[in-house]
Amino acid sequence: MTKIKLFCFPYAGGSTVIFNQWKKYLDTLIELKPIELAGRGKRILEPLYKDVPDIIEDVFNQIKDDINKCPYALFGHSMGGMISYELTQKIQRDKLPGPIHVFFSGRNAPHVKREDDKIYHLMPEEEFKKEVINLGGTPPEFFDNPELLEVFLPLLKNDFKLAEKDLFNGEILPLDCNISVLLGKEEDLIPEQCDGWKKHTKGLCSIHHFNGGHFFIHDETEQITRLINNTLLGDIYISQNSKYEVMRY
């Protein structure tokens, strides 16, 4: 009897805490596996990542033993979406068992860039703080605490630097699995940035819009987990992964 492991990756500055509420909504067949990144949570004393390959190698080492044993899926929001995408590409290059599904949340298609995109990590400190507050997700009073800011601000800037790295080399390499794209209705994305995800899979791409802006993930927990449940336990999963025996405990 095998559960589906759901590996989740947070947004810039986020930790595994953002997924805590999901446990009570996910189906019993889905095992929530939030991945803690370096520099936060229980790994707060570890050095920050120096580049994207560094972060991908780290998260791969955390899941590599599991991906050979059971079906699994990936979920990433914003920077976490970038991690999910690059991690799946690495897994495909290494010819390892791939995810049954990848959920890209709050992230534009990798190959579609805009000239007016903001580069947050290059902004002066005060402008950076203001823009991060405007994005939502970080309480304004957080920036008024000097002790927290001393630890959090370098982490946040480093995360934005990683998340804003343009990794697209001109070649689209579609993923082997089906994907779902989750977006806020008020996100500052053009249609091409949303629909462009369809080019990044050989399978099905479903796009879902939720109430709110970039951080809809905090307010739409029940709707998001319902989508995950229906997707991972649906007919598509069963038909494409019949080699696994999936049963309820």
N, C-alpha and C positions, 0 to 999 in steps of 0.2 A: 504494500500500500504506500503510495507516494504522494506527498504534498507538493504543491507548486511553490517554489521560493520566489518571493518578490523583493528584489534588491532595489533600494530607493536611494537616490542621491539628491542632496539639498541644493538650494540656490546659494548665491554668493553670500558669505557671512553666516549661513544657516548651519544647523547641526541636526542630529537624528531626532531631536526633540520635536521638530515640526511634524513628524509622522506618528507621534504617540497616540493621537486620537483615532488613528486608522484601525487600531487593533480590534475595537469593539464593533466595527462595521464590516470588516473583511470576512469573507466566507471562511469557514473552518478548514477548507482545503487549501487555503492560501496562507503561507507562512511569511509574515512580514520580516524583512531583513534590512533595516536601515543601515547604511554604511557611514560610519563616522570618518570624516576627513581630518587630516592632520591640522593641528593648531586650534582645535575646538573640542568641547566636551571632555571626554576622558583622555583625549590626545592633545590637550591644550599646550603641553610643554614641548611638543614635537615641532621641529622647524617647518616653516611654510614651504609649499611646493615652489620649485624654481622655474618649472615650465609645464606645458600640458603633458608631454610624455611622462614626466615625473608623477603626475597625479594619476594617469592611466595605469602606469605600472603598479602604483600603490593599491588602487582599488582592484585591479586584476588579481593581485596576490591575495587579497582578502576573500575573493569569491572562487578562485580557481579550483579548489578542492570540491566545492559544491556543484559546479557546472557539469562535472563528469558523472554525477550521481543521480541527478533528478531533473525534471523539467523546471525551467525558471523563466522569469520575465524581469525586465528592467523598467524603472520609472525614474525620470529625472525632471526637475523643475528648473528652468532658466539655465544657470551654469550646470546644474545637474543633467539637463538635457544634452548639453555638449559632452559631458562625461559619458552618458549613456551611448551617444552616437559613436564617439571615438573608441569606447570600450568594445562595442559590437564590431566595429571595423577590425580591431585587433584580433578579436576572437575568430572572425572569419578568415583573416590572413593566416592565423595559426592553425586553421582547419580543426578547431575545437567545436564541441557541441554548442550551437547557438541558442539564443533565447527563443522562446515560443512566441513572444510578443515584446515590443518596446513601446513605452508610453513617453512621448515627448511633450512636456508641459511648459507653457510660457516661453517657447523658444522658436525663432524663425528658422526656416529651411537653411541649411549650411551654405548653399550656393547663391543665395539672394542677399545682396548687400545694398544699403542705401547710402547715398552721398551725405545725407543729413543725419546719419546715425551719430549719437553722442558717444564720445570716448571718455567714459567716466574716470578711469584710473589716471588720466593725464590732467584732470582738472585741479586747480588750486584747492587746498584743503577745505576752505569755507564753502566754495561752490560745490565741491564734491558732497559735503554734508547736506547741503540744501537739496541737491538733486536726488540723493538717496532717500531723504525724507519725503520728497514729492512722489517717489516711486511707491512708497508705502512699504509695509512689512517690518520697518524699524521704527519704534516709538521715538518721537522727537526728543523726549526727555533723556533718552539713552545717550545722546550726544552732549548732555549737560553734566555727565558724570566723568570727571577727569580720569579716575582710576580705570573705569571700564573702557573709556576711549583710548587710553594708552595701549591696551591690549587689543581692542577690537578694530580700531582704525587701520593699522597695518595689515591685519588679516583681511579686512573688507577690501582694501585697495588691491591687495595681491590677488584676491579672488576675482575682482573685476578685470584685472589685467589678464588673467587666464581666460576668463569667460569671453573677453573681447578679442582674443587672438584669432585672426583670420587664418584658418587652417585649410581652406579650400584651395586645391591646386589646379582647378580647371577640369577635373575629371570626376563625374558622379559615379560612385560605386554603390549600386543599390543593395540594400540589406536583403537577406534571404527570407526574413520573417515578415509577418503582418505588423503594421504599426498604427498607433493611434496618436493624434495630435490634439492637445487640450489647450485652449486659449481663452483669455478673458475677453469679453465683448468690448471692453473699453481699452484694450491694449493698443499701443501705438505701432501697429503693424500694417503694412500694405497687403492687398490680396495675394500678390506674388510670394510674399514671405510665408504666407499660410499654406496656400495651395501648392507651393513648390515642394512640399514634403512628399507629394505623390511620386516624384521622380526618384525618391530615395528608398524605394522598396520594390522587390520583384512580386510582392504579394499585394494585399489590400491595404489601403490607407484610409482611415476614417478620421474626420476632423470634427471636433466637438467644441462648442462655445459655451462659456459659463458666465454668469453675472459677475461683474466686477472688472477690475483692471489687472495689472501684472500679478498681484498677489491674491488672486481669487482662490488660490490653493488653501488659504486660511479659512475662508468662509463657505466653501462648497464641499466640505469633507464628505458628507453623505452622498452627494451626487457623484463625486469623483470615485469613491470606493464602490458605489453601485455600478458605475461604468467598468471598473476593473473586474469586479465579480462577474458581470455578464460577459465580458470579453474573454477572460481566461477560462471560464467554465462553459462557454458556449459550444455549439456544434463544430465551429471551425477548429477550436483547440482539440476536441476529441478526434475528429477525422484526420487531422494532420499529425497527430502525435499518438497514434494507436499503439506504438511500441511501449508506452508507459501504462501501467495499471494504476488508474487514479480512482481511489475509493474514499468514502467518508469514514472517519474514525468513529 
